[in-house]
Amino acid sequence: MAIQKVLKSLEWNIKEIDDARHHVNTNTKAAFMSWGSTLLIDALSVDKNTTRVSVAAETPVTTITSMVDFGRTRQQIDLFFTELAKQLTI
C-alpha cells in the first residue's frame, strides 16, 4: 500500500501490480531532455518487522539517451526510496 501511495505522489504510471508476488511495474515521467524509465519494484517480507524492497530500472538506451540521461535513472530510484521513507514515517 505504501508503494502505491509513493507512486501516486510521484505521478508515475503504474503498469502492473501483482499482489501475490508483491511486484509493481511502473513508468517514470519523462522530463525536458530526459526519457522515462521502467521501474520494477519487488517487496519481500524478511521477518515480522522487516521488508526488503528492491528496485531495478530499465531505460531505453541509444547513443543520445545514454549521454543525456546519464545518472537520471539512479536519481529516480533514489527519489522513490526517499518518498517511501517519508511514507513509512507518517
Secondary structure, DSSP 8 states (H G I E B T S, - for coil): -HHHHHHHHHT-EEEEEETTTTEEEEE---BTTB---EEEEEEEEEETTEEEEEEEEE----HHHHHHSTTHHHHHHHHHHHHHHHHHH-
